[in-house]
Amino acid sequence: MAARYAIPPGLWLVFLLGFGQLRAGEPDPGLRNDLASAGGSIAVIRLAPMRRQAEIPKTLEGMRRLTGDGFLCVERGDRLVASDLGPGDYEYLVDGVLDYCVTALRQAFFDSPAGGGKVSIFVFRDHASYVDGLRRFIGMEPISPYGHYGHSQRYIVVNYETGPGTLVHELTHSLMSEDFPAAPIWLAEGMASLYEQCRAEGDVLRGDDNWRLPELKAALEAGRMVPLAKLLAMSPADFRSGRESLNYAESRYFCKFLEELGRLPGLYKNFRQRSEADPTGRKFVEAAVGKPLEAIEADWRRWLQFQYWKE
């Protein structure tokens, strides 16, 4: 069940995403567009054809009319938030997670959206509410048991029972989609996955180790990791292949490695400004770290051997 959270003044906030490894299958054709913009917490399942997706409200009055009694709604800047959480959990959601993380991520990486419009956020208290809300408000069946970001209509849906980290993951997608729409999938999913389990140090978010690490270390020991040059050049279709779970893990932990070197924000901003020079980002990774990619990969693999996570 979703737990209650408090925010002790002066202490680190810890956002935990409490679920295990996911395996993805081949999506039905009607789901491909939504899957392309869904977050790293996605588990693809075969479904009957979806109904036509509903139009997502972009005003506070519209959100209140859509959700009705039982949902609290608030407007914060370019975000509309509707949730059936209790008042205490809702206050923590808006003030402790959403506002804090949006501010921290924008300060470190993202410029303010340029005319992108409102992002509508639906946070459901548990799985049953999540499935019901998706059907009634969005007009679709779940494409993930956790949540996703709908790029075309700029909305986020979250099953809060999986933890606040799901929301932070999808928030990262929504911010990056406006700030750097040409970001390759390794960077988009790597950064979103990095902050699905994180801590706050002052006004900065830091990624923590999480459940993706054991799979990655097992692949490292078995010699099954994808070389960085190949990972950075992957298309979304290749990334979401049968090795999807491992590709997420590699991308997350490469971004974490760059973060611990203090290079991730500068790399991101340089890449965003000059992405036409190298759409894969390899040139910008090498410039940020000051080494050829092969040497960076060797350092990264050594670093991985000393990373640990205990559930």
FIVEXBA-637572 format. One record per residue: x, y, z of N, C-alpha, C, O in turn; residue in one letter. Coordinates in steps of 0.001 Angstrom, whole numbers, padded with zeros to 6 digits, always signed. Atoms other than C-alpha are relative to their C-alpha. Layout:
residues N
XYZXYZXYZXYZA;...
This chain:
residues 311
+000843-001192+000000+000000+000000+000000+000876+001239+000000+002021+001203+000453M;-000755-001244-000020+001084+003583-000494+000118+000485+001444-000866+000514+002183A;-000238-000418-001373+002640+004859+002707-000161+001504+000141-000128+002236-000848A;+000001-001437-000271+002303+008257+004352+001444+000465+000164+002301-000268+000658R;-001362-000523-000041+005353+010471+004133-000011+001363+000687-000957+002136+000536Y;-000206-001323-000571+006587+013438+006132+001278+000577-000558+002099-000155-001111A;-001198-000662+000521+009246+015977+005187+000696+000699+001151+000445+001881+001385I;-000675-000642-001128+011484+016627+008192+000896+001133-000482+001723+000910-001367P;-000854-001114+000430+013103+020079+007824+001468-000330+000155+001886-000895+001166P;-001442+000171-000067+016798+019936+007035+000496-001386-000300+001708-001599-000337G;-000426+001362+000289+016821+016213+006224-000160-000300-001475-000941+000349-002170L;+000140+000442+001374+017275+014470+002895-001381-000604-000205-001909-001294+000667W;+001205+000704+000406+014119+013429+001126+000430-001215-000792+001345-001129-001612L;-000348+001216+000725+014266+009890-000163-001228-000493-000739-002254-000780-000124V;+001102+000469+000805+012036+008829-003023+000336-001405-000469+001317-001597-001187F;-000281+001395+000303+011869+005059-003407-001051-000551-000944-002244-000298-000780L;+000891+000673+000923+010379+003080-006263+000042-001481+000319+001045-002144+000053L;-000066+001332-000573+009405-000265-004800-000569-001084-000882-001606-001663-000557G;+000454+001127+000792+009046-002768-007603+001193-000658-000659+002273-000072-000732F;-001106+000795+000514+011151-005444-009259+000190+000130-001481-000374+001021-002116G;-000325-000054+001415+012468-006159-012717-001239-000208-000855-002185-000890-000462Q;+001109+000112+000936+010152-005875-015684+000505-000584-001293+001644-000345-001696L;-000319+000549+001309+010128-007771-018933-001034+000502-000986-002226+000523-000682R;+000915-000569+000986+008613-006307-022049-000205-000939-001157+000714-001655-001554A;+000299+000747+001210+006909-007998-024961-000203+000935-001167+000029+002139-001049G;+000233-000821+001181+006047-006774-028424-001376+000637+000096-002363-000091+000194E;+001298-000648-000156+003254-004144-028195-000872-000186-001227-000378-000351-002342P;+000923-000010+001114+000138-004289-030308+000193+001272-000805+000594+002285-000231D;-000240-001185+000820+000307-001832-033237-000703+001246+000521-000148+002342+000446P;+000729-001169-000474-002348+000431-031710+000614+000675+001199+000227+001796+001528G;-000612-000576-001187-000163+001034-028647+001337+000656-000276+001892+001294+000618L;-001397-000392+000233+003104+001953-030346+000273+001458+000338+001298+001753+000953R;-000257-001411-000251+002754+005745-030138+000046+000302+001488+000911+001042+001957N;-000024-000238-001445+001870+005697-026457+001205-000654+000648+001787-000092+001575D;-001150+000676-000581+004610+003186-025699+001277+000770-000250+002181+000762+000585L;-001216-000744+000331+007189+005365-027419+000251+001117+000991+001398+001516+001194A;-000178-001088-000948+006544+008090-024846-000226-000436+001436-000211+000395+002344S;+000225+000479-001363+005883+005881-021828+001325-000102+000734+002387-000142+000111A;-001221-000036-000793+008365+005774-018962+000682-001335+000136+000190-002363-000328G;-000797+001199-000147+011023+003280-018012-000613-001029+000912-000123-002156+000986G;+000646+000967-000871+008694+001644-015526-001029-000833-000749-001878-001476-000131S;+001031+000632+000798+006704+000186-018387+000161-001508-000082+001279-002011-000193I;+000032+001428+000271+005745-003457-018688-001064-000208-001058-002250-000036-000780A;+000925+000087+001119+004152-004117-022063-000805-001284+000094-000245-002361+000299V;+000866+001163-000011+001179-006450-022105-000925+000065-001204-001223+001149-001705I;+000903+000023+001134-001107-007576-024913-001416+000315+000474-001884-000223+001476R;+001308-000475-000397-004504-005901-024784-000955-000029-001175-000535-000106-002329L;+000978-000225+001053-007722-005642-026713+000185+001413-000534+000752+002252+000166A;-000153-001345+000555-007845-002587-029026-000595+001059+000923-001662+000856+001503P;+000447-001059-000885-008205+000645-027086-001158+000766-000626-001297+000834-001847M;+000961-000973+000470-011162+002965-027301+000759+001257-000407+001934+001421-000080R;-000633-001263+000364-010452+006357-028780+000336+000776+001273-000497+000901+002171R;-000443-000682-001206-008463+008327-026235-000766+001300+000193-001013+002034-000764Q;+000749-001212-000322-010351+011117-024477+000902+001229-000104+002127+001124-000053A;-000760-001247-000010-009315+014749-024715+000316+000361+001442-000573+000372+002294E;-000447-000256-001368-007291+015661-021632-000244+001467+000356+000184+002345-000394I;+000247-001395-000389-008455+018822-019769+001303+000755+000247+002295+000197+000718P;-001168-000854-000219-006023+021720-019638-000336+001229+000834+000401+002215+000831K;+000363-001042-000957-007834+023923-017141-000375-000668+001308-000752-001839+001337T;+000354+000539-001307-008456+023478-013439-001486-000359+000047-001863-001391+000602L;+001433+000292+000020-012206+023674-013990-000283-001278-000785-001121-002087-000388E;+000187+001199+000801-011974+021024-016690+000419-001261+000739-000245-002293+000643G;-000451+001162-000787-009997+018686-014423-001027-000344+001077-001302-001518+001325M;+000983+000249-001050-012571+019115-011659-001283-000606-000577-001882-001501+000021R;+001187+000573+000628-015452+018434-014030+000234-001455-000382-000649-002295-000209R;-000297+001363+000437-013735+015316-015370+000057-000966+001173-000551-002035+001124L;-000257+000943-001085-012693+013772-012055-001139-000060+001012-001389-001115+001595T;+001146+000002-000897-015670+014825-009929+000378-000134+001463+001529+000066+001850G;-000216+000133-001440-016083+014211-006212+001009-001115+000287+001094-002103-000442D;-000970+001013-000397-013357+012269-004466+001398+000288-000496+002342-000393-000096G;-001329-000367+000507-010467+013930-006343+000303+001440+000388-000518+002336+000191F;-000506-001344-000255-008481+016921-005151+000736+000479-001232+001484-000283-001844L;-000633-000558+001202-007314+019214-007957+000656+001324+000351+000104+002114+001117C;-000703-001252-000224-004782+022030-007942+000780+000354-001259+001167-000524-002030V;-000805-000491+001115-002972+024170-010515+001266+000618+000569+001205+001497+001428E;-001292-000523-000436+000732+024847-009991+000829+000329-001236+001405-000567-001854R;-000777-000389+001170+002400+026823-012755-000538-000658-001255-001696-000454-001621G;+000428+000663+001239+002270+024711-015912-000494-001421+000268-000549-002232-000656D;+000440+001349-000344+000973+021620-014041-001371+000038+000661-001630+000865+001535R;+001296+000232-000629-002568+020519-013182+000065-001378+000651+000429-002354-000005L;-000147+001256-000728-002703+017795-010522-001343-000423+000575-001955+000306+001356V;+001221+000579-000549-005721+015598-009795+000350-001321+000662+001087-002126+000091A;-000329+001230-000713-005567+012813-007209-001102-000348+000985-001764+000533+001533S;+000941+000470-001019-007799+010686-004985+000726-000420+001271+000159-001150+002083D;-000686+000200-001275-005147+010508-002247-000700+000803+001094-001409+001769+000811L;+000505-000787-001113-006148+011689+001208+000708+001339+000088+001768+001505-000514G;-000576-001356-000046-005423+015358+002082+001470+000041+000398+002246+000789-000196P;-001403-000021-000429-002149+014615+003921+000940-000511-001070+001970+000105-001348G;-000831+000548+001066-000731+012426+001182+000004+000918-001219+001021+001054-001899D;+000093-000905+001150-001958+014874-001458+000916+001213+000195+001592+001646-000738Y;-000868-001150-000285-000162+017776+000235+001467-000387-000181+002253+000370-000751E;-001383+000461+000189+003049+015740+000357+000305-000185-001487+001381+000185-001955Y;-000180+000221+001432+002586+014764-003297+000306+001306-000724+001260+001383-001498L;-000121-001262+000737+002206+018353-004507+001186+000812+000488+002000+001269-000314V;-001044-000861-000547+004541+020211-002147+001332-000718+000193+002394-000136-000026D;-001221+000697-000348+007036+017535-001199+000668-000719-001145+001894-000822-001183G;-000578+000737+001116+007495+015578-004398-000024+000832-001275+001022+001140-001846V;+000131-000624+001313+006137+017396-007426+000710+001350-000065+001570+001556-000921L;-000601-001333+000072+007098+020984-006680+001508-000051+000213+002271+000591-000510D;-001433+000075-000281+010458+020088-005187+000759-000561-001195+001768+000009-001613Y;-000742+000666+001065+011483+017745-008003-000008+000798-001291+001008+000854-001983C;+000032-000841+001199+010320+020003-010831+000996+001146+000136+001739+001444-000799V;-000942-001117-000217+012271+022905-009312+001443-000480-000095+002267+000157-000751T;-001372+000513+000004+015394+020795-008763+000439-000420-001398+001564-000127-001801A;-000356+000465+001346+015328+019233-012246+000152+001162-000965+001054+001154-001803L;-000132-001167+000877+014752+022552-013984+001275+000771+000319+001961+001254-000582R;-001210-000730-000371+017540+024161-012031+001254-000692-000532+002192-000029-000973Q;-001190+000740+000412+019998+021405-012933+000083-000206-001504+001172-000173-002076A;-000027+000441+001398+018943+020544-016493-000880+000803-000951-000419+001205-002019F;+001011-000375+000982+015809+021960-018062-000361+001476+000067-000576+002026+001147F;+000542-001351+000072+014841+025420-019232-001522-000077+000113-002119-001130-000108D;+001460-000014-000080+011246+026476-018695-000578-000288-001372-000019+000135-002384S;+000620+000296+001288+008914+025163-021400-000334+001277-000756-000772+002265-000168P;+000278-001156+000862+008514+027561-024332-001344-000215-000692-001400-000717-001814A;+001311+000102+000614+004765+027632-024950-000510-001416-000142-001351-001691-000998G;+000429+001382+000132+004325+023929-024396-001386-000274+000547-001994-001290+000211G;+001323+000191-000565+001100+024365-022433+000037-000802+001286+001100-001168+001787G;+000149+000677-001281-000196+022626-019348+000305-001493-000102+000059-002132-001125K;-000153+001443-000160+000808+019155-018188-001043-000452+001011-001051+000014+002150V;+001054+000511-000872-002164+017290-016718+000499-001274+000679+000921-002217+000009S;-000553+001111-000769-001160+014883-013946-001119-000663+000807-001814-000012+001586I;+000985+000782-000741-003420+012128-012603+000758-000986+000893+001493-001836+000391F;-000656+000898-000942-002178+010353-009468-001084-000793+000731-001902-000221+001452V;+001027+000871-000563-004288+007378-008364+000557-000736+001214+001715-001153+001222F;-000493+000476-001295-004074+006012-004832+000460-001452-000026+001361-001820+000728R;-000367+001406+000040-003853+002310-005759-000296-000564-001383-000757+000155-002269D;+000127+000605+001325-004009-000156-008646-001440+000034-000513-001673+000335-001684H;+001394+000013+000438-007805-000439-008731-000447+001383-000462-001117+001514-001486A;+000346-001369+000382-008227+003344-008816+000699+000404-001301+000128+001105-002135S;-000796-000295+001206-005506+003594-011476-000660-000583-001246-000814+000113-002249Y;+000631+000638+001164-007181+001115-013828-001335+000666-000306-001639+000948-001465V;+001293-000641+000194-010608+002676-013289+000161+001410-000560-000575+001808-001463D;-000219-001361+000469-009266+006205-013784+000476+000059-001442+000043+000922-002207G;-000448+000044+001390-007447+005303-016994-001180-000233-000947-001273+000395-002002L;+001150+000305+000852-010656+003876-018415-000961+001182-000076-001418+001539-001162R;+001016-001053-000027-012944+006722-017316+000522+001344-000489-000189+002058-001196R;-000508-001334+000296-010676+009759-017737+000806+000072-001294+000761+001081-001998F;-000883-000015+001169-008250+008780-020516-000597-000802-001151-000302-000522-002313I;+000595+000822+001035-010277+006162-022398+000935-001075-000506+000971-001354-001704G;-000954+001020+000406-007618+003447-022396+000208-001000+001130-000116-000746+002290M;-000428+000996-000973-006432+000311-020676+001457+000276+000386+002163+000960-000354E;-001390-000250-000398-003123+000320-018752+000988-000554-001025+000810-001663-001527P;-001131+000506+000775+000035+000032-020859+001186-000272+000921+002225-000765+000481I;-000993+000274-001032+002053-000193-017646-000732-000097+001323-001701+000634+001530S;+000641+000050-001321+001096-001202-014108+000405+001157+000900-000127+001285+002003P;-000566-001055-000839+002986+001850-012805-000417+001397-000440-000838+002203+000390Y;+000345-001319+000497+002331+004862-015018+000660+000256-001333+001500-000526-001776G;-000672-000378+001236+003285+006595-018233-000215+001485-000276-001072+002131+000327H;+000144-001376+000485+003719+009975-019913-000548-000054-001412+000040-000686-002289Y;+000588-000086+001333+001453+010669-022878+000492+001262-000690+000061+002367-000360G;-000688-001135+000608+003536+012898-025133-000949+000900-000784-000886+002123-000659H;+000796-000806+000922+000917+014013-027643-000968+000930+000727-001190+002057+000284S;+000923-000846-000755-001556+015330-025045+000600+000531+001303-000097+001165+002095Q;-000706-000546-001160+001026+016153-022365-000736-000318+001303-001250+000573+001980R;+000598+000399-001263-000344+014151-019470+000857-001091+000637+001606-001792-000043Y;-000665+001037-000779+001050+011896-016732-001067-000752+000780-001958-000143+001372I;+000838+000825-000878-000763+008999-015075+000929-000843+000863+001937-001362+000384V;-000859+000699-000955+000673+007327-011975-000856-000839+000942-001863-000369+001471V;+000533+000845-001063-000303+004401-009770+000873+000247+001227+001986-000274+001307N;-000828-000436-001130+000910+005866-006463+000330-001130+000952+001224-001001+001789Y;-000306+001155-000837+000829+002471-004797+001404-000521-000275+001989-001179+000586E;-001356+000440+000333+004145+001788-006587+001066+000926+000579+002256+000624+000486T;-000956-000904-000611+005761+004744-004800+000140+001295-000768-000154+001333-001963G;-000145-001305+000648+006492+008414-005560+001066+000025-001082+001066+000932-001915P;-001028+000020+001041+009498+007446-007696-000569-000114-001396+000023+000391-002350G;+000646+000090+001304+007121+006573-010533-000327+001393-000519-000122+001686-001697T;+000336-001360+000407+005948+010186-010578+001247+000768-000420+001218+001486-001420L;-001224-000725+000344+009518+011539-010594+000526-000466-001365+000986+000349-002165V;-000407+000538+001306+010383+009235-013527-000781+000686-001119-000194+001170-002087H;+000827-000559+001063+007441+010520-015571+000129+001514-000079+000043+002079-001169E;-000268-001442+000023+008042+014142-014550+001248+000313-000824+001273+001275-001591L;-001227-000213+000768+011545+013850-015974-000278-000105-001490+000228+000700-002272T;+000373+000115+001405+010096+012650-019271-000743+001235-000486-000456+001751-001566H;+000800-001141+000448+007600+015499-019413+000851+001254-000153+000649+002024-001092S;-000875-001169+000081+010273+018139-018741+000968-000108-001173+001197+000872-001881L;-000948+000170+001095+012756+016680-021218-000675+000076-001364-000059+000522-002332M;+000676-000006+001292+010152+016336-023965-000143+001408-000551-000159+001596-001767S;+000063-001396+000435+009843+020132-024075+001391+000598-000177+001629+001385-001093E;-001319-000622-000038+013457+020974-023335+000949-000561-001059+001727+000187-001650D;-000931+000663+000916+015277+018447-025552-000736-001127-000713-000459-002299-000458F;+000788+001049+000657+012814+016607-027816+000823-000950-000847+000382-002066-001126P;-000852+000859+000828+015682+015218-029909+000911-000900+000827+001760-001591+000265A;-000867+000831-000844+017302+013481-026913-000104-001460-000405-001215-001962-000575A;+000063+001434+000327+018261+009883-027806-000575-000786+001169-000591-000314+002305P;+000723+000750-001017+016500+007160-025911+000888-000387+001179+000392-000480+002302I;-000852+000364-001134+019531+006181-023813+000032+001113+001038+000062+000847+002239W;-000052-001124-000923+019609+009682-022322-001370+000249+000630-001466+000499+001832L;+001340-000238-000519+015837+010100-021985-000369-001027+001058-000839-000668+002137A;+000356+001033-000969+015321+006767-020261+001044-000129+001109+000716-000492+002239E;-001037+000056-001028+018645+006877-018448-000233+001013+001097-000121+000689+002279G;+000233-001029-001009+017851+010166-016729-001316-000207+000735-001385-000018+001949M;+001281+000252-000675+014206+009320-016045+000146-001139+001002-000377-001064+002114A;-000212+001129-000906+015275+006000-014529+000923+000373+001158+000770-000141+002267S;-000910-000424-001065+018061+007684-012559-000774+000615+001156-000483+000345+002322L;+000715-000727-001049+015578+009860-010683-001256-000712+000484-002014-000154+001279Y;+001121+000768-000549+012968+007151-010120+000319-000477+001413-000588-000846+002159E;-000405+000245-001389+014950+006434-006949+001140+000949+000289+002251+000788-000216Q;-000977-001071-000192+016775+009444-005648-000134+000585+001394-001061+000275+002143C;+000033-000729-001263+017550+011600-002678+000215+001473-000305+000746+001825-001359R;-000186-001436+000147+017544+015354-002219+001135+000456+000906+001125+000212+002112A;-001097-000618-000764+020740+017085-001145-000146+001503-000183+000275+002060-001197E;+000294-001416+000166+019697+020657-000501-001022+000176-001113-002147-000313-001012G;+000914-000216+001122+018151+021747-003796+000405-000813-001220+000032-000476-002344D;-000488+000839+001099+019814+019015-005899-000469-001433+000200-000409-001963+001310V;+000345+001417-000036+018531+015536-006740+001217-000840-000342+002006-000475-001214L;-001066+000962+000277+020966+012613-006675-000615-001387-000155-001430-001803+000669R;+000492+001356+000189+020242+009165-008060+000603-000957+001004+001797-000883+001296G;-000465+001053-000894+020500+006260-005632-000011-001336-000734-000652-001475-001776D;+000075+001346+000565+021126+002598-006383-001409-000533+000144-002119-000193+001091D;+001337+000584-000095+017974+000638-007093-000033-001394-000605+001005-001981-000907N;+000249+001378+000399+016479-002654-008270+000535-000352-001379+000578-001531-001731W;-000552+000298+001329+017969-002330-011760+001447-000505+000070+001943-001090-000893R;-001423+000328-000085+021510-002941-010481+000301-001497-000064+001231-001871-000779L;-000372+001424+000051+021468-006740-009904+000013-000571-001416+000917-001333-001761P;+000007+000490+001380+020498-007451-013519+001225+000500-000759+001835-000244-001525E;-001144-000578+000702+023221-005106-014761+001303-000666+000433+002152-000959-000408L;-001231+000625-000471+025923-006638-012567+000097-001456-000471+001184-001950-000773K;-000012+001374+000523+024889-010138-013619+000422-000006-001466+001167-000888-001894A;-000385-000095+001407+025225-009073-017259+001477+000345-000141+002153-000161-001037A;-001420-000347+000005+028623-007519-016520+000858-001239+000245+001841-001469-000460L;-000780+001195-000334+029893-010736-014955-000081-001050-001111+000871-001802-001321E;+000190+000999+001055+028489-012841-017833+000471+000481-001366+000391-000260-002346A;-000456-000543+001283+029908-010581-020556-001139+000285-000970-000949+000204-002184G;+001159-000224+000862+026412-009734-021863-000379+001470-000137-001396+001778-000758R;+000355-001412+000109+026456-005944-021555+000183+000500-001423+001080+000062-002143M;-000117-000634+001312+025892-003890-024678+001134+001019+000063+001174+001814+001002V;-001048-001028+000002+028994-001834-025576-000626+001399-000041-001671+001605-000658P;+000549-001355-000053+028468+001863-024906-000227+000593-001384-001233+001268-001601L;+000164-000564+001344+028979+002787-028564-001307-000475-000621-001983+000289-001310A;+001253+000540+000537+026063+000522-029481-001196+000544+000764-002211+000885+000156K;+001102-000516-000808+023866+001670-026584-000337+001434-000395-001508+001777-000555L;+000231-001399+000320+024321+005340-027457-000623+000185-001379-001305+001180-001624L;+000517-000114+001371+023407+004703-031094-001347-000691-000193-001880-000683-001303A;+001241+000766+000148+020256+002650-030385-001189+000878-000374-001344+001991+000127M;+001298-000602+000294+016941+003605-031940-000978-000413+001096-000709-001369+001825S;+001003+000438-000977+013831+003452-029734-000443-001441-000217-000642-002174+000752P;+000431+001375+000275+012798+000215-031481+001035-001003+000485+000677-002023+001076A;-001050+000903-000465+016170-001414-030773+000068-000017+001523+000249-001067+002140D;-000081-000119-001460+016170-000140-027202-001097-000821+000669-000872-001448+001704F;+001152+000697-000587+012741-001648-026540-000145-001422-000534-001247-001966-000599R;-000004+001371+000502+013700-005017-027946-000061-000975+001169-000438-000598+002279S;+000027+001015-001049+013984-008260-025976+000966+000264+001137+000861-000363+002191G;-000949-000347-001069+016870-006702-023968-000398+001304+000690+000440+001960+001308R;+000430-001309-000486+014780-003716-022895+000372+000242+001461+000900+001301+001799E;-000286-000179-001419+015168-004258-019160+001479+000278+000232+001828+001142+001037S;-001433-000221-000148+018951-004483-019477+000413+001347-000588+001290+002016-000042L;-000329-001302+000588+019072-001432-021757-000359+001144+000944+000374+002128+001041N;+000346-000992-001018+017239+000572-019099+001056+000031+001096+001496+001103+001510Y;-000975+000066-001083+019672-000630-016455+001331+000617-000417+001927+001379+000344A;-001259-000577+000473+022731+000239-018551-000100+001514-000108+000795+002235+000332E;+000156-001446+000178+021381+003680-019425-000064+000712+001342+000547+001765+001526S;+000115-000621-001324+020456+004429-015819+001361+000102+000675+001733+001156+001191R;-001257+000011-000743+023804+003423-014411+001132+000709-000735+002125+001086-000113Y;-000969-000853+000668+025776+005171-017110-000267+001458+000368+000669+002224+000596F;+000324-001358-000442+023891+008375-016240+000414+000214+001453+000865+001301+001813C;-000422-000135-001398+024578+007698-012554+001518+000168+000093+002004+000963+000898K;-001451-000135+000059+028286+007270-013324+000382+001431-000393+001258+002035+000227F;-000272-001367+000434+028283+010605-015177-000375+001002+001083+000321+001999+001278L;+000406-000887-001089+026403+012233-012300+001050+000013+001105+001394+001076+001622E;-000989+000059-001079+028950+011014-009752+001323+000638-000403+002083+001093+000452E;-001179-000732+000485+031729+012417-011939-000239+001505-000022+000697+002279-000227L;+000349-001415+000081+029895+015758-011833-000140+000500-001421-000053+001703-001668G;+000018-000373+001418+029521+015723-015610-001397+000005-000631-001560+000524-001736R;+001287+000197+000664+025840+014975-016243-000691+001311-000378-001120+001427-001526L;+000683-001232+000419+024329+018509-016164+000697+000713-001159+000039+001147-002105P;-000717-000667+001085+027060+020010-018339-000096-000757-001306-000277-000154-002364G;+000149+000824+001187+026934+017113-020769-001374+000191-000609-001496+000391-001818L;+001364-000145+000498+023155+017390-021050-000186+001335-000727-000719+001373-001836Y;+000231-001325+000585+023176+021131-021738+000805+000195-001288+000300+000778-002247K;-000820-000108+001204+026029+020959-024261-000596-000836-001132-000655-000392-002279N;+000616+000885+000973+024381+018040-026036-001277+000627-000555-001503+000621-001765F;+001262-000617+000432+021015+019821-026140+000250+001155-000973-000466+001302-001963R;-000263-001169+000834+022526+022948-027668+000572-000364-001361+000392+000381-002324Q;-000736+000303+001236+024523+021144-030359-000263-001427-000493+000609-002049-001101R;+000280+001409+000286+022797+017805-030877+000098-000348-001477+000329-001506-001825S;-000100+000294+001435+022822+018156-034668+001404-000454-000383+001587-001123-001399E;-001380+000404+000295+026605+017665-034525+000240-001475+000263+001148-002065-000323A;-000112+001432-000305+026162+014152-033086-001267-000435+000730-001330-000326+001954D;+001275+000362-000640+022608+012863-032435+000102-001108+001029-000800-001253+001854P;-000141+001075-000985+023919+009891-030439+000533+000501+001337+000288-000120+002371T;-000592-000551-001211+025771+012062-027900+001405-000476+000295+002007-000027+001270G;-001337+000528-000290+029058+010161-028127+001032+001118+000095+001846+001142+001018R;-000979-001104+000015+031032+013291-028988-000089+000809+001295+000936+001230+001833K;+000191-000834-001183+029546+015152-026013+000373-000748+001275+000844-000139+002236F;-000469+000811-001129+030180+012278-023593+001519+000067+000084+002079+000284+001158V;-001472-000032+000014+033833+012189-024659+000523+001373+000405+001512+001471+001132E;-000436-001348-000363+034132+015973-024359-000216+000269+001484+000621+000904+002126A;+000304-000248-001409+032493+016012-020913+000977-000701+000920+001390-000135+001933A;-000875+000793-000870+034724+013286-019461+001474+000215-000336+002343+000041+000517V;-001386-000258+000398+037857+014137-021436+000765-001240-000380+001990-001273-000261G;-000640+001248+000409+038547+010604-022692-000764-000579-001192-001925-000234-001411K;+000738+000738+001028+037699+008400-025690-001048-000901+000643-000913-001291+001803P;+001099+000777-000551+034518+006397-025246+000470-001357+000526-000036-001827+001545L;-000490+001307-000448+036421+003110-024938+000636+000093+001392+000458-000799+002221E;-000604-000186-001324+038398+004467-021974-001067+000326+001041-000980-000125+002183A;+001107-000304-000910+035221+005876-020413-000729-001284+000382-001078-001494+001544I;+000702+001255-000275+033566+002478-020758+000795-000883+000962+000217-001518+001845E;-000829+000801-000905+036490+000753-019059-000110+000521+001437-000228-000261+002381A;+000146-000598-001332+036275+003204-016133-001385-000305+000579-001510-000639+001757D;+001370+000241-000441+032492+002774-015942-000190-001439+000473-000826-001678+001499W;+000145+001410-000386+032699-001019-015820+000732-000299+001309+000251-001081+002128R;-000699+000175-001286+035284-000873-013034-000831+000596+001135-000948+000003+002207R;+000841-000663-001002+033043+001552-011140-001207-000863+000355-001588-000939+001523W;+001176+000839-000238+030058-000798-011537+000290-001139+000974-000588-001543+001737L;-000344+001120-000867+031890-003562-009717-000114+000368+001477-000252-000516+002322Q;+000044-000448-001394+031788-001463-006529-001339+000626+000379-001458+001266+001424F;+001345-000487-000318+028095-000538-006688-000809-001148+000601-000723-002287+000145Q;+000759+001032-000703+025745-002403-004358-001408+000498+000275-001641+001688+000485Y;+001396-000330-000358+022026-002504-003731-000592-001174+000737-000453-002325+000323W;+000672+001041-000788+020100-004416-001108-001455+000401+000150-001761+001506+000598K;+001436-000305-000051+016307-004618-001285-000474+000114+001435-001654+000367+001678E;
